[in-house]
Amino acid sequence: MTGKVVDLEQKFGGFSDHWRPRVAAQLNGQDVRLVKVQGVFPWHSHPEAEEMFLVWKGRFRVEFRDRVETLGPGQFIVVPRGVEHRTAADEEAQVMIFEPSEVINTGDAPISDFTAPSGQTI
């Protein structure tokens, strides 16, 4: 995965399921994950890690208890460690996530259908 050009259009075209991040690259203990989203993800936090969400295509929301941030293509947001949030998209969006490799996508929320297998690559 390292030292090679990553074609995001090709990578996002390689899967169709929602809320199942795929690792496209790794660097310095971090994953670059690609995910397709639609609907609303459960409330959760990551006590030990920040997350960065970068929108590639579509519109994507990060909801906090006190506000909602809506992002479009080319925009990103960093969610601070320990801050409760949930993500959502009314229509399918394609998003890159940058976070430590050991982070579970549902954070401190109970295991559910949203909990993705770790280490899936694309």
Secondary structure as the mmCIF struct_conf table of DSSP 4:
data_model
#
loop_
_struct_conf.conf_type_id
_struct_conf.id
_struct_conf.beg_label_comp_id
_struct_conf.beg_label_asym_id
_struct_conf.beg_label_seq_id
_struct_conf.end_label_comp_id
_struct_conf.end_label_asym_id
_struct_conf.end_label_seq_id
TURN_TY1_P TURN_TY1_P1 THR A 2 GLY A 3
BEND BEND1 LYS A 4 LYS A 4
HELX_RH_AL_P HELX_RH_AL_P1 LEU A 8 PHE A 12
TURN_TY1_P TURN_TY1_P2 GLY A 13 GLY A 14
STRN STRN1 HIS A 18 HIS A 18
BEND BEND2 TRP A 19 TRP A 19
STRN STRN2 ARG A 22 LEU A 27
TURN_TY1_P TURN_TY1_P3 ASN A 28 GLY A 29
STRN STRN3 GLN A 30 VAL A 40
HELX_LH_PP_P HELX_LH_PP_P1 PHE A 41 TRP A 43
STRN STRN4 HIS A 44 HIS A 44
TURN_TY1_P TURN_TY1_P4 PRO A 47 GLU A 48
STRN STRN5 GLU A 51 LYS A 57
BEND BEND3 GLY A 58 GLY A 58
STRN STRN6 PHE A 60 PHE A 64
BEND BEND4 ARG A 65 ASP A 66
STRN STRN7 VAL A 68 LEU A 71
TURN_TY1_P TURN_TY1_P5 PRO A 73 GLY A 74
STRN STRN8 PHE A 76 VAL A 79
HELX_LH_PP_P HELX_LH_PP_P2 PRO A 80 PRO A 80
TURN_TY1_P TURN_TY1_P6 ARG A 81 GLY A 82
STRN STRN9 HIS A 85 PRO A 100
TURN_TY1_P TURN_TY1_P7 SER A 101 GLU A 102
TURN_TY1_P TURN_TY1_P8 ASN A 105 ASP A 108
BEND BEND5 ALA A 109 ALA A 109
HELX_LH_PP_P HELX_LH_PP_P3 PRO A 110 ILE A 111
TURN_TY1_P TURN_TY1_P9 ASP A 113 PHE A 114
HELX_LH_PP_P HELX_LH_PP_P4 ALA A 116 PRO A 117
TURN_TY1_P TURN_TY1_P10 SER A 118 GLY A 119
STRN STRN10 THR A 121 THR A 121
#
